[in-house]
Amino acid sequence: MDAMDDTRPHWIGKGRLAIPPAESDSQRYGTVVLLDEHGTPARLREFTPIGTAVFTATITNPVAREIGVEAGPRLLGLGALFFDRTTWNGHPARAAGVRPRDGRLTGWLDPRTLAGLDDVPVLLEAHESWPGCRCRPSYPTPRRKKRGPRKPRGSSR
């Protein structure tokens, strides 16, 4: 494994970026959802980062040419990455966001960036800010099967 593998961005999902209604109603602006081509919430890849996450939305070259903007990542926010349950048009959805370390209650994600990315197809990513990425997949760990009674170590029958 080379050093670049340790700092690569972690792909969360691909789709049109949207702000859940609860976020704009509360003015927290702390999470976003991704929508597929039919307007249905897209599935997100969840993982557990260690430390502070840099949360970005990347506009790819084909999309950038189509909408007349520069391709590349846009900073959404910096803080503790989290995933939350929400709804979108009556459908259950997963949202991703970051909780800033400064304790503020609103404006967790950059409102100007959010406004510029509303309904734009993006790649949602998180990066470990320092000292390089140590993110772990958040897959459930399988339970161990209970075995029958064990004989004590060192004993023989």
DSSP file with accessible surface (Angstrom, degrees, kcal/mol):
  #  RESIDUE AA STRUCTURE BP1 BP2  ACC     N-H-->O    O-->H-N    N-H-->O    O-->H-N    TCO  KAPPA ALPHA  PHI   PSI    X-CA   Y-CA   Z-CA
    1    1 A M              0   0  179      0, 0.0     2,-0.1     0, 0.0     5,-0.0   0.000 360.0 360.0 360.0 125.6    0.0    0.0    0.0
    2    2 A D    >>  -     0   0   90      1,-0.1     3,-1.2     3,-0.0     4,-0.6  -0.419 360.0-102.5 -90.3 169.8    1.5    3.3   -1.0
    3    3 A A  H >> S+     0   0   78      1,-0.3     3,-1.1     2,-0.2     4,-0.5   0.818 116.1  64.6 -62.4 -30.5    1.2    6.6    1.0
    4    4 A M  H >> S+     0   0  128      1,-0.3     3,-1.1     2,-0.2     4,-0.6   0.838  92.5  63.3 -64.4 -30.6   -1.5    8.0   -1.4
    5    5 A D  H <4 S+     0   0   61     -3,-1.2     3,-0.4     1,-0.2    -1,-0.3   0.804  97.3  58.6 -63.0 -26.8   -3.9    5.2   -0.4
    6    6 A D  H << S+     0   0   73     -3,-1.1   127,-1.8    -4,-0.6    -1,-0.2   0.696 113.1  35.6 -76.3 -20.1   -3.9    6.6    3.2
    7    7 A T  H << S+     0   0   74     -3,-1.1    -1,-0.2    -4,-0.5    -2,-0.2   0.311  83.6 126.0-118.4   9.6   -5.1   10.0    2.2
    8    8 A R     <  -     0   0  121     -4,-0.6   120,-0.3    -3,-0.4    -3,-0.0  -0.313  68.7 -97.7 -67.5 152.7   -7.5    9.3   -0.7
    9    9 A P        -     0   0   52      0, 0.0     2,-0.6     0, 0.0   118,-0.2  -0.326  33.1-123.8 -66.9 153.5  -11.1   10.7   -0.3
   10   10 A H  E     -A  126   0A  20    116,-3.2   116,-1.9    -3,-0.1     2,-0.3  -0.906  22.3-131.7-104.2 116.6  -13.7    8.4    0.9
   11   11 A W  E     +A  125   0A 119     -2,-0.6   114,-0.2   114,-0.2     3,-0.1  -0.492  29.9 171.9 -70.7 125.9  -16.6    8.1   -1.5
   12   12 A I  E     -     0   0A   0    112,-3.2    33,-3.4     1,-0.4     2,-0.3   0.768  57.9 -50.4-101.9 -39.9  -20.0    8.5    0.2
   13   13 A G  E     -A  124   0A   0    111,-1.4   111,-3.0    31,-0.2    -1,-0.4  -0.982  40.0-117.6 176.6 173.4  -22.3    8.6   -2.8
   14   14 A K  E     +A  123   0A 146     29,-0.3     2,-0.3    -2,-0.3   109,-0.2  -0.997  55.5  84.6-134.2 134.3  -23.2   10.0   -6.2
   15   15 A G  E    S-A  122   0A  12    107,-2.0   107,-2.8    -2,-0.4     2,-0.5  -0.959  78.7 -42.4 163.4-175.3  -26.4   11.9   -7.1
   16   16 A R  E     -AB 121  35A  63     19,-2.7    19,-2.0    -2,-0.3     2,-0.2  -0.686  62.2-122.3 -81.0 126.8  -28.1   15.3   -7.2
   17   17 A L  E     + B   0  34A   0    103,-2.1   102,-3.1    -2,-0.5     2,-0.3  -0.459  37.9 171.7 -73.8 136.2  -27.4   17.2   -3.9
   18   18 A A  E     - B   0  33A   3     15,-2.4    15,-2.8   100,-0.2   100,-0.0  -0.986  30.8-127.8-143.1 153.4  -30.4   18.3   -1.9
   19   19 A I        -     0   0   32     -2,-0.3    13,-0.2    13,-0.2     5,-0.1  -0.895  32.3-119.6-102.8 122.0  -31.0   19.8    1.5
   20   20 A P    >>  -     0   0    0      0, 0.0     4,-1.4     0, 0.0     3,-1.1  -0.319  22.2-120.7 -58.5 142.2  -33.6   17.9    3.7
   21   21 A P  H 3> S+     0   0   61      0, 0.0     4,-2.8     0, 0.0     5,-0.2   0.857 111.7  59.8 -54.0 -37.2  -36.6   20.1    4.6
   22   22 A A  H 3> S+     0   0   58     65,-0.2     4,-2.0     1,-0.2     6,-0.3   0.841 102.6  53.9 -62.0 -32.3  -35.8   19.7    8.3
   23   23 A E  H <>>S+     0   0   11     -3,-1.1     6,-1.1     2,-0.2     4,-1.0   0.923 112.6  40.7 -68.8 -44.8  -32.4   21.2    7.8
   24   24 A S  H  <5S+     0   0   44     -4,-1.4    -2,-0.2     2,-0.2    -1,-0.2   0.886 113.9  54.2 -73.4 -34.6  -33.7   24.4    6.1
   25   25 A D  H  <5S+     0   0  134     -4,-2.8    -2,-0.2     1,-0.2    -1,-0.2   0.910 117.4  36.3 -62.2 -42.2  -36.7   24.6    8.6
   26   26 A S  H  <5S-     0   0   67     -4,-2.0    -1,-0.2    -5,-0.2    -2,-0.2   0.606 101.8-134.7 -84.2 -13.5  -34.3   24.5   11.6
   27   27 A Q  T  <5S+     0   0  125     -4,-1.0    80,-1.3    -5,-0.1    -3,-0.2   0.641  72.5 121.2  62.1  18.0  -31.6   26.6    9.8
   28   28 A R      < -     0   0   53     -5,-0.8    80,-2.5    -6,-0.3    81,-0.4   0.893  48.1-169.4 -71.1 -40.6  -29.1   24.1   11.1
   29   29 A Y        +     0   0   67     -6,-1.1    80,-2.3    78,-0.2    -5,-0.1   0.940  36.4 136.6  46.7  56.7  -28.0   23.2    7.5
   30   30 A G        +     0   0    0     78,-0.2    68,-0.9    77,-0.1     2,-0.3   0.601  54.4  36.4-107.6 -16.2  -26.0   20.3    8.9
   31   31 A T  E     -F   97   0B   1     66,-0.2     2,-0.3   -11,-0.1    66,-0.2  -0.929  55.2-160.7-137.0 162.5  -26.8   17.5    6.4
   32   32 A V  E     -F   96   0B   0     64,-2.4    64,-2.4    -2,-0.3     2,-0.3  -0.938   8.8-149.1-134.1 157.9  -27.4   16.8    2.7
   33   33 A V  E     -B   18   0A   0    -15,-2.8   -15,-2.4    -2,-0.3     2,-0.4  -0.855  12.9-133.3-119.4 161.1  -29.1   14.0    0.8
   34   34 A L  E     -B   17   0A   1     60,-0.4     8,-3.6     8,-0.4     2,-0.4  -0.944  17.4-155.9-113.9 140.8  -28.3   12.7   -2.6
   35   35 A L  E     -BC  16  41A   7    -19,-2.0   -19,-2.7    -2,-0.4     2,-0.0  -0.899  10.0-133.3-116.7 143.8  -31.1   11.9   -5.1
   36   36 A D    >   -     0   0   47      4,-3.0     3,-2.0    -2,-0.4   -21,-0.1  -0.157  46.8 -80.3 -80.9-174.2  -31.0    9.6   -8.1
   37   37 A E  T 3  S+     0   0  154      1,-0.3    -1,-0.1     2,-0.1   -22,-0.0   0.683 131.9  52.3 -65.3 -15.1  -32.3   10.5  -11.6
   38   38 A H  T 3  S-     0   0  144      2,-0.2    -1,-0.3     3,-0.0    -3,-0.0   0.371 119.6-106.0 -99.2   1.2  -35.9    9.8  -10.5
   39   39 A G  S <  S+     0   0   17     -3,-2.0    -2,-0.1     1,-0.3     3,-0.0   0.606  77.6 134.4  82.9  13.1  -35.7   12.1   -7.4
   40   40 A T        -     0   0   52      1,-0.1    -4,-3.0    53,-0.0    -1,-0.3  -0.727  68.7 -92.2 -93.2 143.1  -35.6    9.2   -5.0
   41   41 A P  B     -C   35   0A  22      0, 0.0    -6,-0.3     0, 0.0     2,-0.2  -0.293  43.4-134.2 -56.4 131.8  -33.0    9.3   -2.2
   42   42 A A        -     0   0   21     -8,-3.6    52,-0.4   -26,-0.1    -8,-0.4  -0.546  23.5-100.9 -85.1 154.5  -29.8    7.5   -3.2
   43   43 A R        -     0   0  233     -2,-0.2     2,-0.4   -29,-0.1   -29,-0.3  -0.525  35.5-147.3 -75.7 139.5  -28.0    5.1   -1.0
   44   44 A L        -     0   0   12     -2,-0.2     2,-0.7   -31,-0.1   -31,-0.2  -0.843  11.9-127.9-107.5 145.8  -25.0    6.4    0.9
   45   45 A R        -     0   0   80    -33,-3.4     2,-0.3    -2,-0.4    -2,-0.0  -0.838  32.3-156.3 -90.0 114.8  -21.9    4.5    1.8
   46   46 A E        +     0   0   57     -2,-0.7    92,-1.1    92,-0.1     2,-0.3  -0.706  21.0 160.4 -95.9 146.3  -21.4    5.0    5.5
   47   47 A F  E     -H  137   0C   4     -2,-0.3    88,-0.0    90,-0.2   -37,-0.0  -0.953  38.3-113.1-153.3 167.2  -18.1    4.7    7.4
   48   48 A T  E     -H  136   0C  66     88,-2.4    88,-1.8    -2,-0.3     2,-0.2  -0.911  29.0-159.3-111.3 107.5  -16.7    5.8   10.7
   49   49 A P        -     0   0   21      0, 0.0     2,-0.6     0, 0.0    86,-0.1  -0.525  13.1-134.6 -81.8 154.8  -13.9    8.4   10.5
   50   50 A I  S    S-     0   0   60     -2,-0.2    84,-0.3     2,-0.1     2,-0.2  -0.951  72.3  -8.3-105.9 119.6  -11.5    8.9   13.3
   51   51 A G  S    S-     0   0   39     -2,-0.6    30,-0.4    77,-0.1     2,-0.3  -0.554 113.2 -11.6  96.8-161.1  -10.9   12.6   14.0
   52   52 A T        -     0   0   37     78,-0.3    77,-1.8    -2,-0.2     2,-0.4  -0.575  62.1-148.9 -82.6 138.2  -12.1   15.6   12.0
   53   53 A A  E     -ED  79 128A   1     26,-3.2    26,-2.2    -2,-0.3     2,-0.6  -0.856   9.0-142.9-109.4 142.8  -13.5   15.1    8.5
   54   54 A V  E     -ED  78 127A  36     73,-3.1    73,-2.2    -2,-0.4     2,-0.5  -0.932  23.9-154.0 -99.5 117.2  -13.4   17.4    5.5
   55   55 A F  E     +ED  77 126A   0     22,-2.9    21,-3.0    -2,-0.6    22,-1.6  -0.849  21.1 171.4-102.3 120.7  -16.7   17.1    3.8
   56   56 A T  E     -ED  75 125A   9     69,-2.8    69,-2.7    -2,-0.5     2,-0.4  -0.907  30.6-150.0-131.3 158.4  -16.8   17.9    0.1
   57   57 A A  E     -ED  74 124A   0     17,-2.2    17,-2.1    -2,-0.3     2,-0.5  -0.998  23.0-154.2-124.0 122.7  -19.0   17.7   -3.0
   58   58 A T  E     -ED  73 123A  21     65,-2.9    65,-2.1    -2,-0.4     2,-0.6  -0.871   5.7-150.5-105.6 128.9  -17.2   17.2   -6.3
   59   59 A I  E     -E   72   0A   5     13,-2.4    13,-2.6    -2,-0.5    63,-0.1  -0.853  23.3-137.4 -93.2 123.1  -18.5   18.3   -9.6
   60   60 A T     >  -     0   0   47     -2,-0.6     4,-2.8    61,-0.3     5,-0.2  -0.341  22.6-103.5 -78.5 163.1  -17.2   16.1  -12.4
   61   61 A N  H  > S+     0   0  102      1,-0.2     4,-2.5     2,-0.2     5,-0.2   0.897 117.9  50.2 -54.6 -49.3  -15.9   17.4  -15.7
   62   62 A P  H  > S+     0   0   80      0, 0.0     4,-1.9     0, 0.0    -1,-0.2   0.928 115.0  43.8 -60.4 -40.6  -19.0   16.3  -17.8
   63   63 A V  H  > S+     0   0   21      2,-0.2     4,-2.4     1,-0.2     5,-0.2   0.921 111.8  53.7 -67.9 -42.9  -21.4   18.0  -15.3
   64   64 A A  H  X>S+     0   0    3     -4,-2.8     5,-2.0     1,-0.2     4,-1.3   0.918 109.8  47.4 -59.2 -44.4  -19.2   21.1  -15.0
   65   65 A R  H  <5S+     0   0  184     -4,-2.5     3,-0.2     1,-0.2    -1,-0.2   0.918 111.6  52.1 -62.4 -41.2  -19.2   21.6  -18.8
   66   66 A E  H  <5S+     0   0  164     -4,-1.9    -2,-0.2    -5,-0.2    -1,-0.2   0.882 119.3  32.8 -64.6 -39.9  -22.9   21.1  -19.0
   67   67 A I  H  <5S-     0   0   75     -4,-2.4    -1,-0.2    -5,-0.1    -2,-0.2   0.464 110.6-115.8-100.4  -1.4  -23.7   23.7  -16.3
   68   68 A G  T  <5S+     0   0   66     -4,-1.3     2,-0.3     1,-0.2    -3,-0.2   0.869  71.6 117.0  74.4  39.9  -20.9   26.0  -17.1
   69   69 A V  S   <S-     0   0   66     -5,-2.0     2,-0.3    -6,-0.2    -1,-0.2  -0.832  71.0 -86.2-128.3 171.9  -18.8   25.9  -13.9
   70   70 A E        -     0   0  162     -2,-0.3   -11,-0.2     1,-0.1     2,-0.1  -0.590  44.1-123.5 -79.4 135.6  -15.3   24.7  -13.0
   71   71 A A        +     0   0   26     -2,-0.3   -11,-0.2   -13,-0.1   -10,-0.1  -0.380  62.5  75.4 -72.5 155.1  -15.0   21.0  -12.2
   72   72 A G  E    S-E   59   0A  18    -13,-2.6   -13,-2.4    -2,-0.1     2,-0.1  -0.669  79.5 -39.8 133.0 177.1  -13.6   20.0   -8.8
   73   73 A P  E     -E   58   0A  87      0, 0.0     2,-0.4     0, 0.0   -15,-0.3  -0.422  41.2-155.9 -77.4 148.9  -14.4   19.6   -5.1
   74   74 A R  E     -E   57   0A  65    -17,-2.1   -17,-2.2    -2,-0.1     2,-0.4  -0.992  23.4-120.1-120.9 131.2  -16.4   22.2   -3.2
   75   75 A L  E     +E   56   0A  98     -2,-0.4   -19,-0.2   -19,-0.2    38,-0.1  -0.570  32.2 173.7 -73.8 121.1  -15.9   22.4    0.6
   76   76 A L  E     -     0   0A   1    -21,-3.0    34,-2.9    -2,-0.4     2,-0.3   0.826  58.9 -48.1 -91.3 -43.2  -19.2   21.7    2.4
   77   77 A G  E     -E   55   0A  10    -22,-1.6   -22,-2.9    32,-0.2     2,-0.4  -0.984  41.2-120.6-178.9 174.5  -17.9   21.7    6.0
   78   78 A L  E     +E   54   0A  94     30,-0.4     2,-0.3    -2,-0.3    23,-0.3  -0.999  60.2  66.7-137.5 129.3  -15.4   20.6    8.5
   79   79 A G  E    S-E   53   0A   0    -26,-2.2   -26,-3.2    -2,-0.4     2,-0.6  -0.994  86.4 -12.4 159.9-156.0  -16.1   18.6   11.7
   80   80 A A  E     -G   99   0B  21     19,-2.6    19,-2.2    -2,-0.3     2,-0.1  -0.664  66.1-133.4 -81.3 115.4  -17.3   15.3   13.0
   81   81 A L  E     +G   98   0B  19     -2,-0.6     2,-0.3   -30,-0.4    17,-0.2  -0.453  34.2 168.7 -68.5 137.9  -18.8   13.3   10.1
   82   82 A F  E     -G   97   0B  24     15,-2.5    15,-2.2    -2,-0.1     2,-0.4  -0.976  28.8-138.7-146.9 161.8  -22.2   11.7   10.9
   83   83 A F  E     -G   96   0B  33     -2,-0.3     2,-0.3    13,-0.2    13,-0.2  -0.965  24.5-172.9-122.0 139.8  -25.1   10.0    9.1
   84   84 A D  E     -G   95   0B  66     11,-2.6    11,-3.3    -2,-0.4     2,-0.3  -0.954  25.1-116.2-135.9 150.9  -28.7   10.7   10.0
   85   85 A R  E     +G   94   0B 199     -2,-0.3     2,-0.2     9,-0.2     9,-0.2  -0.685  48.0 144.9 -85.2 139.7  -32.1    9.4    9.1
   86   86 A T  E     -G   93   0B  29      7,-2.6     7,-2.7    -2,-0.3     2,-0.3  -0.831  39.2-110.4-152.1-170.6  -34.4   11.8    7.4
   87   87 A T  E     -G   92   0B  84      5,-0.3     2,-0.4    -2,-0.2   -65,-0.2  -0.953  13.7-165.1-132.2 155.2  -37.2   11.9    4.7
   88   88 A W  E >  S-G   91   0B  46      3,-2.6     3,-2.2    -2,-0.3    -2,-0.0  -0.946  79.7 -23.4-140.1 115.6  -37.4   13.2    1.2
   89   89 A N  T 3  S-     0   0  129     -2,-0.4    -1,-0.0     1,-0.3     0, 0.0   0.884 128.6 -48.5  49.0  44.1  -40.8   13.6   -0.4
   90   90 A G  T 3  S+     0   0   73      1,-0.2    -1,-0.3     0, 0.0    -3,-0.0   0.415 116.2 115.4  81.5  -2.4  -42.2   10.9    1.9
   91   91 A H  E <  S- G   0  88B  88     -3,-2.2    -3,-2.6     1,-0.0    -1,-0.2  -0.825  71.7-113.6 -99.1 138.7  -39.4    8.5    1.3
   92   92 A P  E     + G   0  87B 111      0, 0.0     2,-0.3     0, 0.0    -5,-0.3  -0.407  45.1 177.3 -65.2 145.0  -37.0    7.4    4.0
   93   93 A A  E     - G   0  86B  10     -7,-2.7    -7,-2.6    -2,-0.1     2,-0.4  -0.968  30.6-126.9-146.3 159.3  -33.5    8.7    3.3
   94   94 A R  E     - G   0  85B  74    -52,-0.4   -60,-0.4    -2,-0.3     2,-0.3  -0.928  26.6-162.7-106.3 136.7  -30.0    8.8    4.8
   95   95 A A  E     - G   0  84B   0    -11,-3.3   -11,-2.6    -2,-0.4     2,-0.4  -0.867   4.4-150.3-116.9 152.1  -28.3   12.1    5.1
   96   96 A A  E     +FG  32  83B   0    -64,-2.4   -64,-2.4    -2,-0.3     2,-0.3  -0.939  28.9 140.5-120.9 145.5  -24.6   12.9    5.6
   97   97 A G  E     -FG  31  82B   0    -15,-2.2   -15,-2.5    -2,-0.4     2,-0.4  -0.956  40.1-111.4-163.9-178.8  -23.2   15.9    7.4
   98   98 A V  E     - G   0  81B   0    -68,-0.9   -17,-0.2    -2,-0.3   -20,-0.1  -0.987  15.2-143.4-130.5 141.2  -20.5   17.3    9.7
   99   99 A R  E     - G   0  80B 114    -19,-2.2   -19,-2.6    -2,-0.4   -69,-0.0  -0.916  29.3-127.7-100.6 116.1  -20.9   18.7   13.2
  100  100 A P    >   -     0   0   10      0, 0.0     3,-0.9     0, 0.0   -21,-0.2  -0.284   6.4-132.5 -66.9 151.1  -18.5   21.6   13.7
  101  101 A R  T 3  S+     0   0  154    -23,-0.3   -22,-0.1     1,-0.2    -2,-0.0   0.598  95.7  75.8 -78.0 -11.8  -16.2   21.6   16.7
  102  102 A D  T 3  S-     0   0  104      1,-0.1    -1,-0.2     2,-0.0   -23,-0.0   0.483 102.1-121.2 -84.4  -0.8  -17.0   25.2   17.7
  103  103 A G    <   +     0   0   59     -3,-0.9    -2,-0.1     1,-0.2    -1,-0.1   0.511  54.5 155.5  82.0   3.8  -20.4   24.3   19.1
  104  104 A R        -     0   0  106      1,-0.1    -1,-0.2     3,-0.1    -2,-0.0  -0.310  37.2-147.6 -65.5 153.4  -22.5   26.5   16.9
  105  105 A L  S    S+     0   0  141      2,-0.0     2,-0.3     3,-0.0     3,-0.2   0.605  74.3  37.3 -99.0 -15.3  -26.2   25.4   16.4
  106  106 A T  S    S+     0   0   74      1,-0.2   -78,-0.3   -77,-0.1   -77,-0.1  -0.888  99.2  36.5-132.2 166.2  -26.8   26.7   12.9
  107  107 A G        +     0   0   23    -80,-1.3   -78,-0.2    -2,-0.3    -1,-0.2   0.879  56.9 157.3  63.7  39.7  -24.9   26.9    9.6
  108  108 A W        +     0   0   23    -80,-2.5   -30,-0.4    -3,-0.2     2,-0.3   0.867  68.0  42.9 -65.1 -36.8  -23.0   23.6   10.0
  109  109 A L  S    S-     0   0    1    -80,-2.3   -32,-0.2   -81,-0.4   -33,-0.1  -0.835 108.8 -90.2-106.8 152.3  -22.4   23.4    6.3
  110  110 A D     >  -     0   0   49    -34,-2.9     4,-2.5    -2,-0.3     5,-0.2  -0.417  33.8-154.8 -65.0 114.8  -21.4   26.4    4.2
  111  111 A P  H  > S+     0   0   77      0, 0.0     4,-2.5     0, 0.0     5,-0.2   0.856  91.4  52.6 -63.7 -34.2  -24.7   28.0    3.0
  112  112 A R  H  > S+     0   0  196      2,-0.2     4,-1.9     1,-0.2     5,-0.1   0.917 111.3  46.7 -67.6 -40.5  -23.2   29.6   -0.1
  113  113 A T  H  > S+     0   0   30      2,-0.2     4,-1.1     1,-0.2    -1,-0.2   0.934 112.4  50.4 -65.5 -44.2  -21.7   26.3   -1.2
  114  114 A L  H >X S+     0   0    2     -4,-2.5     4,-0.9     1,-0.2     3,-0.7   0.921 109.4  50.9 -58.5 -44.7  -25.0   24.5   -0.6
  115  115 A A  H >< S+     0   0   74     -4,-2.5     3,-0.6     1,-0.2    -1,-0.2   0.901 110.5  49.2 -61.6 -39.6  -27.0   27.1   -2.6
  116  116 A G  H 3< S+     0   0   57     -4,-1.9    -1,-0.2     1,-0.2    -2,-0.2   0.662 115.6  43.4 -74.7 -16.2  -24.6   26.7   -5.5
  117  117 A L  H X< S+     0   0    5     -4,-1.1     3,-2.4    -3,-0.7  -100,-0.4   0.429  76.3 132.7-109.0  -0.8  -24.9   22.9   -5.5
  118  118 A D  T << S-     0   0   92     -4,-0.9  -100,-0.2    -3,-0.6    -3,-0.0  -0.325  88.0  -2.8 -58.0 122.0  -28.6   22.5   -5.0
  119  119 A D  T 3  S+     0   0   85   -102,-3.1    -1,-0.3     1,-0.2  -101,-0.1   0.644 101.7 132.6  70.0  18.2  -29.9   19.9   -7.5
  120  120 A V    <   -     0   0   18     -3,-2.4  -103,-2.1  -103,-0.3     2,-0.3  -0.842  64.1-114.1 -98.7 133.7  -26.4   19.6   -9.1
  121  121 A P  E     +A   16   0A  56      0, 0.0   -61,-0.3     0, 0.0     2,-0.3  -0.515  52.3 161.1 -66.4 127.1  -25.0   16.1   -9.7
  122  122 A V  E     -A   15   0A   4   -107,-2.8  -107,-2.0    -2,-0.3     2,-0.6  -0.909  45.7-118.3-139.7 167.4  -22.0   15.6   -7.4
  123  123 A L  E     -AD  14  58A  36    -65,-2.1   -65,-2.9    -2,-0.3     2,-0.5  -0.972  32.9-145.3-105.7 119.5  -19.8   13.0   -5.8
  124  124 A L  E     +AD  13  57A   0   -111,-3.0  -112,-3.2    -2,-0.6  -111,-1.4  -0.770  29.5 168.3 -90.2 127.6  -20.1   13.3   -2.1
  125  125 A E  E     -AD  11  56A  29    -69,-2.7   -69,-2.8    -2,-0.5     2,-0.4  -0.944  27.0-152.2-138.8 158.2  -16.8   12.6   -0.3
  126  126 A A  E     -AD  10  55A   1   -116,-1.9  -116,-3.2    -2,-0.3     2,-0.4  -0.979  12.2-164.4-129.3 145.9  -15.1   12.9    3.1
  127  127 A H  E     - D   0  54A  45    -73,-2.2   -73,-3.1    -2,-0.4     2,-0.5  -0.970  25.1-120.9-127.7 142.7  -11.4   13.2    3.8
  128  128 A E  E     - D   0  53A  17     -2,-0.4   -75,-0.2  -120,-0.3     4,-0.2  -0.718  24.8-153.8 -80.4 126.7   -9.5   12.7    7.0
  129  129 A S        +     0   0   55    -77,-1.8    -1,-0.2    -2,-0.5   -76,-0.1   0.906  60.5  38.3 -76.8 -39.6   -7.9   16.1    7.6
  130  130 A W  S    S+     0   0  207    -78,-0.4    -1,-0.3     2,-0.2   -78,-0.3  -0.922 113.5   2.9-168.0 141.1   -4.8   15.0    9.6
  131  131 A P  S    S-     0   0   74      0, 0.0    -1,-0.2     0, 0.0     2,-0.1  -0.426 112.9 -74.4 -99.8  59.4   -2.7   13.0   10.0
  132  132 A G  S    S-     0   0   16     -4,-0.2     2,-0.3  -125,-0.1  -125,-0.2  -0.194  71.6 -50.2  99.9 160.7   -3.8   11.1    7.0
  133  133 A C        +     0   0   15   -127,-1.8  -125,-0.1    -5,-0.1    -6,-0.0  -0.491  47.6 161.3 -78.4 130.4   -6.8    8.9    6.6
  134  134 A R        +     0   0  111     -2,-0.3    -1,-0.1   -84,-0.3  -127,-0.1  -0.131  27.0 152.6-128.0  28.3   -7.5    6.2    9.1
  135  135 A C        -     0   0   25   -129,-0.2    -7,-0.0   -86,-0.1    -2,-0.0  -0.373  28.5-155.5 -66.0 144.1  -11.2    5.7    8.2
  136  136 A R  E     -H   48   0C 140    -88,-1.8   -88,-2.4    -2,-0.0    -2,-0.1  -0.956  23.6-106.7-119.7 139.6  -12.8    2.4    8.9
  137  137 A P  E     -H   47   0C  69      0, 0.0     2,-0.4     0, 0.0   -90,-0.2  -0.316  25.8-135.1 -59.8 146.0  -15.8    0.9    7.1
  138  138 A S        +     0   0   46    -92,-1.1   -92,-0.1     2,-0.0   -91,-0.1  -0.321  48.8 147.8-101.6  49.7  -18.9    0.9    9.4
  139  139 A Y        -     0   0  156     -2,-0.4     2,-0.0     1,-0.1   -92,-0.0  -0.619  56.0-102.8 -80.7 143.7  -20.0   -2.6    8.6
  140  140 A P        -     0   0  121      0, 0.0    -1,-0.1     0, 0.0    -2,-0.0  -0.397  35.2-121.2 -64.6 143.0  -21.8   -4.5   11.4
  141  141 A T        -     0   0  125      1,-0.1     2,-0.1    -2,-0.0    -3,-0.0  -0.715  28.9-114.3 -85.7 134.5  -19.5   -7.0   13.0
  142  142 A P        -     0   0  121      0, 0.0     2,-0.2     0, 0.0    -1,-0.1  -0.381  29.6-114.8 -68.0 145.4  -20.9  -10.6   12.9
  143  143 A R        -     0   0  236      1,-0.1     2,-0.2    -2,-0.1     0, 0.0  -0.575  29.8-115.2 -77.6 144.4  -21.9  -12.1   16.2
  144  144 A R        -     0   0  235     -2,-0.2     2,-0.3     1,-0.1    -1,-0.1  -0.568  28.7-116.1 -78.1 141.5  -19.9  -15.1   17.2
  145  145 A K        -     0   0  192     -2,-0.2     2,-0.3     1,-0.1    -1,-0.1  -0.570  28.9-118.5 -75.6 138.8  -21.7  -18.4   17.5
  146  146 A K        -     0   0  207     -2,-0.3     2,-0.2     1,-0.0    -1,-0.1  -0.608  30.6-152.7 -77.9 136.1  -21.9  -19.8   20.9
  147  147 A R        -     0   0  187     -2,-0.3     3,-0.1     1,-0.2    -1,-0.0  -0.643  23.2 -90.7-104.0 166.4  -20.2  -23.1   21.2
  148  148 A G  S    S-     0   0   53     -2,-0.2    -1,-0.2     1,-0.2     0, 0.0   0.057  71.0 -51.4 -63.7-179.8  -20.9  -26.0   23.6
  149  149 A P        -     0   0  141      0, 0.0     2,-0.4     0, 0.0    -1,-0.2  -0.272  59.7-142.8 -58.5 140.3  -19.1  -26.3   26.9
  150  150 A R        -     0   0  183     -3,-0.1     3,-0.1     3,-0.0    -3,-0.0  -0.828   9.7-124.2-105.2 147.3  -15.4  -26.1   26.6
  151  151 A K        -     0   0  121     -2,-0.4     3,-0.1     1,-0.1     4,-0.0  -0.609  41.0 -95.7 -85.3 146.9  -13.0  -28.0   28.6
  152  152 A P    >   -     0   0   94      0, 0.0     3,-1.6     0, 0.0    -1,-0.1  -0.272  47.6 -93.3 -60.9 148.4  -10.4  -26.0   30.6
  153  153 A R  T 3  S+     0   0  245      1,-0.2     3,-0.1    -3,-0.1    -3,-0.0  -0.337 109.1  21.9 -61.2 143.5   -7.0  -25.4   29.0
  154  154 A G  T 3  S+     0   0   88      1,-0.3     2,-0.3    -3,-0.1    -1,-0.2   0.354  95.2 117.8  83.3  -7.1   -4.4  -27.9   29.9
  155  155 A S    <   -     0   0   50     -3,-1.6     2,-0.3    -4,-0.0    -1,-0.3  -0.648  46.1-160.4 -92.4 151.3   -6.9  -30.6   31.0
  156  156 A S              0   0  111     -2,-0.3    -3,-0.0    -3,-0.1     0, 0.0  -0.930 360.0 360.0-126.2 156.1   -7.0  -33.9   29.2
  157  157 A R              0   0  256     -2,-0.3     0, 0.0     0, 0.0     0, 0.0  -0.678 360.0 360.0-102.0 360.0   -9.7  -36.5   29.1
